[in-house]
């Protein structure tokens, strides 16, 4: 059976490294042998070790909202979960129920339950209060992570920007606009509830499996298209790689990228200027890489590629592609056959 806990921890470590944390040191501080984690398919860690990993990740990134930002940056496809959900689901309601059944494969603190009302439905993340108190860093990190993942993965399954009605969390988020920016709705303090409330209309919508296929294709190409080495720590390269690995549903805003790297938008602009490049130029690089990758595969129509890269008009994508390559997308596709 696939070890989803292991894949989740590797993804968490990968994100920490992206945030300029030494992955080996993070593992050592948390009582994890990095080489063993990478090589041992069957390995599992107990709750104190996982709690320590969350604690040290928050400390080394200087980001108490590490779980929130990790959820924003990550695709469940990287865990191999979305594929199983898509194969057994026709609608969003099916996908949510199937995802809920798989939640314990990642964490033993939470279980997910869907509750349907007259106009809205709620996703409740039920938890053991004793485990939450015993492992507070795992609890807070996973609570933030799970609420974000619900919203952002629905984006990908439906190819639209989901707008929740509200999110309820059992800890204060007052004065932290990051929650409402990432979750796109009011975030309210509750006594003990963790829930995401959405309109019922989403439940019956069919899942767009073509988007999953494109997402999988992108993930399979990462080893080929990722840039730089461990010694290349330029912000340019790190932003390029971040956008490349997290852009299956259109590209991320400059403000969101700055928040992900725990710096202000102005600081991001200044640092990139020092490196001789702008954020929009990096976006163009990523779009070019993805466009060429998708069109070379011959599985997707040009209009699909244009949409997934954030172009509202096919003509705008065609002009951009010709600027990048000297030929239009249709001609490029013919030459690559």
Residue, then its C-alpha position, 0 to 999 in steps of 0.5 A: x500500500x502506498x505510504x502517503x505519510x512519507x510522501x506528505x513529509x517529503x513534500x513538506x520538506x521540499x517546500x521548506x527547502x524552497x523557503x531556504x531551509x536546510x532540509x538535512x538540518x530540519x530532519x536532524x532537529x526533528x529526529x528524522x533520518x533524511x536518507x532513510x525517509x527518501x529510500x524506505x518506502x515503508x517507513x512511518x513516524x510517530x506523532x511526537x516526531x511529526x509534531x517536532x517537524x512542524x515545530x522546526x519548520x515553522x521556526x526555521x522559516x520564521x513563519x507561524x503560518x507555515x501550514x497555511x502557505x504550504x497548503x497554498x503552494x502544494x498540489x495533492x497530485x504530488x501525493x498521488x491522492x488526486x488520481x485515486x479520487x478522480x478515478x472513483x468520482x463523477x461529481x465534487x460530492x463524490x470527490x469530497x467523500x472519497x478524499x475524506x476517506x483518505x484523510x487518515x492516510x496522511x494524519x491521525x489527528x483529523x477526519x473529514x465529514x461532509x454535512x449538507x444543509x439547505x443552501x450550503x454544505x460544510x466540510x468539518x475536520x473532526x479532531x481528537x482534543x487530547x491529540x490536539x493538545x498533546x501535539x499543538x504544532x501538528x494540529x495547527x499546521x495540519x488544520x491550516x493546511x487542510x482548509x487551504x487544500x480543500x479550497x485550492x484543489x476544488x479550483x483544479x477539479x472544476x477549473x474555476x476559482x472557488x469562493x467559500x462562504x466562510x471558514x471557522x477555526x478554533x484559534x484566533x486569526x484576528x489581524x492576520x489578513x493572510x487567512x482571508x487572502x488565501x481562503x478567499x472568505x471571512x475566517x471566524x473564530x469558533x469554540x472547537x470547530x474547524x470547517x469550510x462552508x461552501x454553496x451547495x451548487x458546487x456539489x453536483x458539478x462534474x469533475x474536469x478530469x482533463x485538468x487532472x491529466x494536464x496537472x499530471x503531465x506537468x508534474x511528470x516533466x518537473x525533473x526535466x524543466x526544473x532549474x538550478x542546483x542547490x548552489x543556485x539560490x537566486x530569487x529568480x530561480x526559486x520563483x521560476x521553480x515555484x511557479x512552474x510546479x504550482x501553476x496547473x490552474x493559471x499563474x500565481x499573483x506577485x503578491x501571493x508569491x511574495x507572501x509565500x517567500x515571506x517577504x513584502x511585494x516591494x522587497x520581492x520587486x527590489x531583489x529581482x531588480x538587483x538580479x536584472x529581471x522582473x516578476x512578469x519576465x519570470x511569468x513569461x519564462x514559465x508560460x513559455x516552458x509550459x506551453x512548449x511542454x503541453x503542445x509537444x505532448x499532442x494531447x491537448x488542444x491549443x485553446x486548452x493550453x491557452x486557458x490553463x496558462x491564464x490567457x482569456x483570448x486564444x489570439x493573445x496566446x498565439x501572439x505570445x507563443x509566436x514571440x517566444x518561438x517565432x512560429x504560431x502554436x498550430x505550426x509548432x504542433x505540426x513540426x513536433x509530430 
